[in-house]
């Protein structure tokens, strides 16, 4: 009985640590961003040809895991671009972009995605 209680307590503790969070920002093409970080004039907006996605949240870039990129690509087929410029410090200027809310857990700058919602 004591072992069962210890296991239940351990499971509850681990579950609390792995709670999903939400991030809202602009979807970007992660490959473009990685290749062109130094070029401040290049747009790395995500588009229907993007295969590896990242999310720009207040100037911080979070790469999406492979499953998250697949979910973003599927959702992007039906998205409407944001009108007007999107200003994110440290990110090349973006003339259009797709606002997204990503739910998942973050580790080392990468989000293990549970869901992607486009706005």
C-alpha positions as CSV (number, residue, x, y, z in Angstrom):
1,X,0.0,0.0,0.0
2,X,2.9,2.3,0.8
3,X,4.4,1.8,-2.6
4,X,1.1,2.6,-4.3
5,X,0.8,5.9,-2.4
6,X,4.4,6.8,-3.3
7,X,3.9,6.0,-6.9
8,X,0.6,8.1,-7.0
9,X,2.4,11.0,-5.4
10,X,5.3,10.8,-7.9
11,X,2.9,10.6,-10.8
12,X,1.0,13.6,-9.6
13,X,4.2,15.6,-9.2
14,X,5.5,14.7,-12.7
15,X,2.1,15.5,-14.2
16,X,2.1,19.0,-12.6
17,X,5.6,19.7,-14.0
18,X,4.5,18.8,-17.6
19,X,1.5,21.2,-17.8
20,X,0.9,22.5,-21.3
21,X,1.1,26.3,-21.9
22,X,-0.2,28.6,-24.6
23,X,2.0,30.9,-26.7
24,X,0.5,33.5,-29.1
25,X,2.6,35.1,-31.9
26,X,3.4,35.0,-35.6
27,X,4.2,31.8,-37.4
28,X,7.5,32.0,-39.3
29,X,9.6,29.8,-41.6
30,X,12.2,28.4,-39.2
31,X,14.6,27.4,-41.9
32,X,14.6,30.9,-43.4
33,X,15.0,32.5,-40.0
34,X,18.0,30.3,-39.1
35,X,19.7,31.0,-42.5
36,X,19.0,34.8,-42.5
37,X,19.1,36.0,-38.9
38,X,21.8,38.6,-39.7
39,X,19.8,40.1,-42.6
40,X,17.3,42.4,-41.0
41,X,15.5,43.1,-44.3
42,X,14.5,39.6,-45.2
43,X,11.0,38.4,-44.5
44,X,10.6,34.9,-43.1
45,X,6.8,34.8,-43.1
46,X,5.4,31.3,-43.1
47,X,3.6,30.3,-46.2
48,X,2.0,27.2,-47.7
49,X,5.5,26.0,-48.8
50,X,6.9,26.2,-45.3
51,X,7.8,22.8,-43.8
52,X,9.6,23.7,-40.6
53,X,7.8,26.3,-38.4
54,X,8.7,28.6,-35.5
55,X,6.6,31.0,-33.5
56,X,7.8,34.6,-32.9
57,X,6.5,35.7,-29.5
58,X,7.5,39.2,-28.4
59,X,10.9,38.9,-30.1
60,X,11.6,35.4,-28.8
61,X,11.6,32.6,-31.3
62,X,10.3,29.1,-30.4
63,X,10.9,26.3,-32.9
64,X,8.0,23.9,-33.3
65,X,8.6,20.1,-33.1
66,X,8.0,18.0,-36.2
67,X,4.4,17.1,-35.2
68,X,3.8,20.8,-34.5
69,X,5.2,21.8,-37.9
70,X,2.8,19.3,-39.6
71,X,-0.1,20.7,-37.6
72,X,0.8,24.3,-38.5
73,X,1.2,23.4,-42.2
74,X,-2.2,21.7,-42.3
75,X,-3.8,24.7,-40.5
76,X,-2.0,27.2,-42.8
77,X,-3.8,25.9,-45.9
78,X,-6.9,27.7,-44.6
79,X,-5.4,30.8,-42.9
80,X,-5.8,34.5,-43.9
81,X,-2.6,36.7,-43.6
82,X,-2.5,39.5,-41.1
83,X,-2.8,42.9,-42.7
84,X,0.0,45.3,-42.1
85,X,3.5,45.0,-40.6
86,X,4.3,42.9,-37.6
87,X,7.1,44.3,-35.4
88,X,9.2,41.8,-33.4
89,X,12.6,43.0,-32.1
90,X,15.4,40.7,-33.4
91,X,13.2,39.3,-36.2
92,X,13.5,40.4,-39.8
93,X,10.7,42.7,-40.8
94,X,7.5,40.9,-41.7
95,X,5.1,42.5,-44.1
96,X,2.4,39.9,-43.6
97,X,2.1,37.0,-41.2
98,X,-0.2,34.5,-39.7
99,X,-1.1,34.9,-36.0
100,X,-1.2,31.7,-34.1
101,X,-1.8,30.3,-30.7
102,X,0.3,27.2,-29.9
103,X,-0.4,24.9,-27.0
104,X,2.3,22.6,-25.7
105,X,5.3,22.2,-23.5
106,X,8.6,24.1,-24.1
107,X,12.1,22.7,-23.6
108,X,15.2,24.4,-24.8
109,X,13.5,26.8,-27.1
110,X,11.4,24.1,-28.8
111,X,7.7,23.6,-28.2
112,X,6.3,20.1,-28.2
113,X,3.0,21.0,-29.8
114,X,-0.3,19.7,-28.7
115,X,-2.4,22.0,-30.9
116,X,-2.1,25.0,-33.3
117,X,-4.9,27.5,-33.6
118,X,-4.7,30.3,-36.2
119,X,-6.4,33.6,-35.7
